[in-house]
Structure formats: C-alpha cells, structure tokens
Amino acid sequence: SLSNLQLLHLQMNNLSSHVSLAIPHDCTHLQSLNLSGNSFTNLSSQPWQDCTSLETIDLSQNMLLDQRIPTNLTLLPSLQYLSLAKNGLGGFLPSCLPSSSSSSSSSSSSSSPLTHLDLSDNQLNGELSPSIATTCSSLQHLDISGNKVWGSIVAELGNMSGLEVLNLSENQLEGEIPKEIGELAELRVLMLGSNSLSGGIPSELSKCTSLRLLDLNTNNLEGSIPSSSLHQIPSLAYLVLHSNSFSGSIPPSLYTMHTLIFLDLSNNSLSGTLSPYLSNMTSLQFL
C-alpha cells in the first residue's frame, strides 16, 4: 500500500497506457503528480475523485489524442496547478472554463481554487463564457493557446484581478479587444496573436502597469498605434504588433519607451520616416 504517498514524479520517461495505472489505488494523501513527458494514451476518469488532496497535476506532453478532459479532474477541491498542454486533447473546454457554446459542459456553482491552468496546444473547442470570472476567480496563469476556441474575448476577464499571464493566441477569436482588460493591474503577459481580432488597441491597456509582454501579432487590427497609452506602461519590454493593418506614422512617444527590448512592427501599413530619437532606445535589441 502507498496510502501515505504525497508526491509522485515520474516525468520524462517512456511510460504508457492508462494514466490511472500510475496512480495508487489509495491516493487520498497525494498532493503532487507529475507524469509529463511520457507516452500515456488514456486519461481515465476513475481515480481522480479519490485524490482529494491533489494540489498539482502535470500531464503535459503525453499522447492523449482526442481524449476528453474528465470533469472530476478539473474540479478537484484542492487543485491549484493543472497542466495538460501538448496532448492533442479533444472535446469542449473543461467545466472549470465554462463554454457558453456547449450544453454538455457543466459549470461549477462555486469558484475553482485553480491558480495555474495550461491547456495549450490541444484541439479543444468552445466559446469562453462570461461566467469564467466567477468559476475561475483565483486564476493567475491562463493559457489556452493553440486550440480551436472561437467567439469573442469576454469582457468579464477584466474582473479576474489576480491574473498575471493571459495567453489566448492561436485560436479562432473574433471581435475587438475588450477595454476591460485594462483593469488587470497584475497582468505581466498578454498574448492574443494569431486570431481574427479587429478594431484597435484599447487605450485602457495603459492601466496594465505591470505588463512586460504585449503580443497582438497576426490579427486584423487597424488604425494608428496609440500614442498616449503604450508609453505609459512603465515596464513594457516586448511589443509584438506585426502582421496587422496598423497605419499612420510611428508615434513619437514610442521612442521614449526606454524599457523596450523587442519591438516588431513588420507587415503593417505604417508610413513616414524613422525618428533620430530611435537612438535613445538603449535597451532595444530587436527591431
């Protein structure tokens, strides 16, 4: 019996078959499970409801092609960290990320304790529901990039005050970037690239004073690059706006952003000349 086991880390091996076969029958004391980088092919729902003490689960980089994410996995009462990235998982977004487009997905009436959720590089589909701010109010890191999520970016994301990393890139999102994103004072990384977003960059992003990386590449964004907002973000180091339809000249305020390390404005419709003040951007390594 392994009833006292608290940590089970077997990552980066060649283990295969059912995930459940790697988990002890009595897992009530298990707090951390890492089976990433293996060859598991079946994500059984059987063991999870008994693992009530689990706080961390990493099943990323396995071979769970077209498997569905079990509800009793995402709603574990103590779970704070969940990574299922790079598996080829199918079906709808899990119930901890309620999908307004799926009548089959059930939402939790109370907030999940999850602070870190990585579902990137799968085949999940659905549409984010406005209730995400209620069911996932503790999230600090949300990555659902590289899936098939459609619809608009819900304004309610702006109510998730603890969010530090938001990556929705490489999906099928449409509509404008909601101004409510500017309410995320703790946000450090915002990645919305490779979607079909339209409109401009909301000036409210200037209130994201912790932002270090803003990546909006390969969308349908247009208009001028805002002159009075981006330079107000004191720690912005990476600004990626390539492959959009921005027009006009490069705003003079951009040359005052001394924290910028990486600036990519390629493949737009910008005009005018580069300012000699470009030489003042002493931190810049990529232009």
Salt bridges, closest charged atoms under 4 A:
ASP121 OD2 - LYS86 NZ 3.38
GLU164 OE1 - ARG188 NH2 3.25
GLU183 OE2 - LYS207 NZ 2.63
